[in-house]
Amino acid sequence: MPHQIAYKRLSRTDGHRKALLRNLATSFFKHEKIETTSTKAKEISKVVERLITTASRGDLHARRQIAEYITEPAVVKKLVEQIAPALKDRSGGYTRITKTRVRPGDAAELSVIELVR
């Protein structure tokens, strides 16, 4: 029985899970709100909170660290120049997860994850 695992495996291999989280984080910052399954929303929340905290430093090193994870340069620019300064006064809790519905095809519980302004 696995104890104290820091993340969910999401029924994917390691590389596939990392790619999924990178793509979800990029889409989240691009649109500032996405709808996904509740489990993925909880996992992406951890990643997004860490990226916003890094972006709030605003220096070149922080920008390069974010660029390693986010796949689009325009989204990196938006995160560092628009999103992070707006949330700089908060000491965490940058995202809100709201359960919305159950998907008809597979009965997966869906949630909306959005930025708290």
NUDO-174755 format. One record per residue (C-alpha): x, y, z. Coordinates in steps of 0.5 Angstrom, whole numbers, padded with zeros to 4 digits, always signed. Layout:
XYZ
...
This chain:
+0000+0000+0000
+0003+0007-0002
+0004+0012+0003
+0005+0019+0003
+0005+0020-0005
+0006+0027-0006
+0002+0027-0013
-0004+0023-0017
-0001+0018-0022
-0008+0020-0027
-0007+0013-0030
-0001+0015-0034
+0006+0014-0035
+0011+0019-0032
+0012+0023-0038
+0005+0023-0041
+0003+0026-0034
+0008+0031-0034
+0006+0033-0041
-0001+0033-0039
+0000+0038-0033
+0005+0043-0037
-0001+0043-0043
-0006+0044-0037
-0002+0050-0034
-0001+0053-0041
-0008+0053-0042
-0010+0055-0035
-0006+0062-0036
-0008+0063-0043
-0015+0063-0041
-0015+0064-0034
-0020+0059-0033
-0021+0052-0035
-0026+0046-0034
-0023+0039-0033
-0024+0033-0028
-0024+0035-0021
-0018+0030-0020
-0014+0034-0025
-0016+0041-0023
-0013+0039-0016
-0007+0037-0019
-0006+0043-0023
-0007+0047-0018
-0001+0045-0014
+0003+0047-0021
+0000+0053-0022
+0001+0056-0015
+0008+0055-0015
+0009+0058-0022
+0005+0064-0020
+0010+0065-0014
+0016+0064-0018
+0013+0069-0023
+0012+0074-0017
+0019+0075-0016
+0019+0078-0024
+0027+0077-0025
+0030+0074-0031
+0032+0068-0027
+0024+0067-0025
+0022+0068-0032
+0027+0063-0035
+0025+0058-0030
+0017+0059-0032
+0019+0058-0039
+0022+0051-0038
+0015+0049-0036
+0010+0053-0040
+0010+0051-0047
+0008+0058-0050
+0013+0065-0050
+0007+0069-0050
+0003+0066-0044
+0010+0066-0040
+0010+0074-0042
+0003+0074-0040
+0004+0071-0033
+0010+0075-0031
+0007+0082-0033
+0000+0081-0032
-0002+0076-0028
+0003+0075-0022
+0003+0083-0021
-0004+0083-0020
-0004+0077-0015
+0003+0080-0011
-0001+0082-0005
-0004+0075-0004
+0000+0070+0000
-0002+0064-0003
-0009+0061-0005
-0009+0064-0012
-0014+0059-0015
-0021+0057-0014
-0024+0050-0016
-0031+0050-0017
-0035+0043-0018
-0040+0044-0024
-0043+0038-0027
-0042+0030-0028
-0040+0029-0035
-0045+0024-0039
-0041+0020-0042
-0036+0017-0037
-0040+0020-0031
-0033+0024-0029
-0034+0029-0024
-0032+0036-0027
-0029+0042-0024
-0028+0049-0026
-0021+0052-0024
-0020+0059-0024
-0016+0065-0022
-0018+0069-0016
-0018+0076-0017
